[in-house]
Every structure is written in C-alpha cells, then in structure tokens.
Amino acid sequence: MTLASEAIIDSLQKIPRRVALVSAQFPPFASNMPVARGGAEREMESIAASLRAVGTEVLVISQYLWRRSGDQEAPGVVRIRVYRPYSFISNPFVRIVVFFAFEFFNPIALLRCFVILARFRPDAIIMGPTTQMSPAPHMAATILRVPLVARYDWNCFTYPYPQACTPEFRANNCARHIAANTGLTAPTFANFMLGSVTNVYALFKAWIWRNALLILALNDLYRDLFNAYGVPAHRVKVVAPSSSMIVNGETSYSQRDTPPFTIAFIGRLSQEKGILLFLEAVRRFRGRTDIRVEIAGDGPLKTHVVESLKDVKNVIYRGWLQDQDLRDLYRRASIVAFPSIVPEGHPLVVDEALRYGCEVVAFKISGVERLLGRSTIVETSSGADLANALERVLARISPPGGLSPW
C-alpha cells in the first residue's frame, strides 16, 4: 500500500468501492514508440495497483500515446484522446492554437470524461498529471459532484513557481515561459490574451482545490503553495512519493570510488528535464576511459539523443529500463545528474539516487534543494556549469591520481 493510497482511504474513512484515476500517460504503451513517462506516472501506476490490491475497482482515464492502437488497450483503462508532443507540430500558429485547445478547454474531452464518470460512478477521482487533457476531468467531476483528490495537479504547465503567482505576473510572464519551455511562440498581440486566459484558468483551478476532498502535496513547499491559493490547511496533507526501487531493506551503497566512474541520466527525454543540457555537458567526457555515461529513459527527444551518441564509445543509451535493470544502474552509478530546468516537487530519481548512495548533481530549482544534502547544486542552468559541477564531484570522490587528465 502506497502512502498516497493510505491517505486517500483515511480521507474517505473507508476502502473505496470504486475510484477513477486520471493520468496523462498510463501503460500499456504503444510498441516501438517513445514513452513520455516519469516519476509522477510511475507513482500513479503504484497508487492504482495498491488500491486494486485491497479490492477497490480502479478505472484509469488516460490518453493514447502517439496513435490509437490495440496494444494500448487494457481492462480498467479508458483513453479519451491521443497525446502527441507539441514539438511535432511544425506550423507555429497551429501549434499555439492546439496548445490552447489541449490545455485550457477541450469540449470533446469534457464530454467523454462526463460520460465515463457518470457510468462508472466512483467514490472519488484522483488527479495525476493531466498534460493535454485540459481541465476536462476536473469539470466533469465537479458537475457530477465526485470527491476530488489532487496528487500531481498544477495550474501551470510550463514553469510552475514555488509561490502563487499574482495576476500581474501571469499577464507579463506566461507567454515568455511557454515559449521558453515548450517552444510555443505566440504573436505579440496574443501574449496579453494568453496572460488573461491563464489568470482565468488559475482562478478555476484554485476554486477546484479549495473544494477538493484532499490535496496530497509532495512536500512542505507545495503545501504552502496550495495554502497560498486558499486551500484550507486541513485539506492539504504532505505525502512523499513512494518508490519501488528500494527492496529488501536496501537503503545505501558504499561510494563507487574506482574508475570507470559512471555518470547517469535517468528520466524523460524532453527539453524541460534538461536532457539537451546534459548532452552538452557530457561532451567534455567523450573518449575518456575512466568515465562512462549512461542515459536511461524515453521521450520525445529519443531520436535526437540516439543520433547525437553515434560513434561515442563511453556514452551509452539504455532506453527505458524495467525496475530490476534500473536498480542495477543506481548500484553502479557514482553520480546521477538531474538537470531539470523546471521546479520539481519531490522527484523520485533524486530520492532514489540518494538512497542508493549516489552523488546527485542538480540545478538550483525549488523542491530539489530540500532533498539534497551532500550533493551538488548548480546555480545556473547551463551545460557548461553542469559539466563543471560533474568535474568537481568526480575530483572529490576519486582517489589520488584516479582521474585521467582532460
């Protein structure tokens, strides 16, 4: 039973008979296609499994990934639309129009969610990541008066700040952040309109949260954020994500202090997770026999990653790893890089890496700093600064004379 599942049962004061769970990505996934799955998606899978284990009927509301296909069908999973990354829409005008429809209001998705929930009649609905699903699940649940539990549910889908943004700040900055983090550029005249729409959206989500059954905040920082949006303190509970990586009492490993040292990137291969900056940083280590770089994950930038690693002998792309293979990577990694460029709540990769005794190098963003103790915080988000930080950690953990010269 995950901690989040226990909190949900406590709030309902009973084991629920039926629960709807919303997650933008949920297995099974299409074969031979990149998977946009990270720590949040993994935990939603664990929540569903743990509730089913105590007899709750769980219906997952999700999306097809890339295309509709039979290999994505499964009992207990319904998909309301097809998810495709915005970066694959070449026309910038079409891209921004699609972004508005997918993130702010999608009447077709609303109708489908309404019909699904009306037929299923759940005791509660659990909100996970809802990228490209718009607030359709929230609206349907509100209309049908289904008690709502928010887990990974933010009002900002481009650059969530660790404090509640003011209306003026949104009006002046939302368009810029959307352009910086998604590549979606709007014409100048549309920027003000975008800020106005995000303000309305924020008001709606704040109202949803204030009337929710329970908010499962990832840490104290996000608890304070929800409180700033007016959510009563008694409806917010801090629950750290549960990990399936630590088994049989494993909590730590001795530092890997002999070459070759392994630097690992574990996560979704997308711009906001910093994979491009990581590739820029590890160019410094190409050809070195005392350092091995391993990249584990999948996502929209998979093709770019694979192409960039051709003929580079000491940088290995592992693809998406199953749990046992991922545990093995943590065990052999000296350093895990976490170069996310957007604020994170309680990233599982950082938590798991620390528990396996790895050094962690990460950019200075909210959420992550609270997890890191002896690990390295990089003040500015650049490939060069990330490479410098990796070099400093390698010099610290290696024995005298253990590293080759550049």
Secondary structure, DSSP 4 states (H G I P E B T S, - for coil): --HHHHHHHHHHTS--SEEEEE-SS-SSPPTTS-----HHHHHHHHHHHHHHHTT-EEEEEEEEESS--GGG-BTTEEEEEEE--GGG---HHHHHHHHHHHHT--HHHHHHHHHHHHHH--SEEEE---TTSTTHHHHHHHHHT--EEESS--S-SS---SSPPPHHHHHHHHHHHHHHHH-----HHHHHHHHHHHHHHHHHHHHHHHT-SEEEESSHHHHHHHHHTT--GGGEEE-PPP-SS--TT--------SSSEEEEEES--SGGGTHHHHHHHHGGGTT-TTEEEEEE--STTHHHHHHHTTT-TTEEEEESPPHHHHHHHHHH-SEEEE--SS--SS-HHHHHHHHTT-EEEEES-TTHHHH-SSSEEESS--HHHHHHHHHHHHHHHSPTT-S---
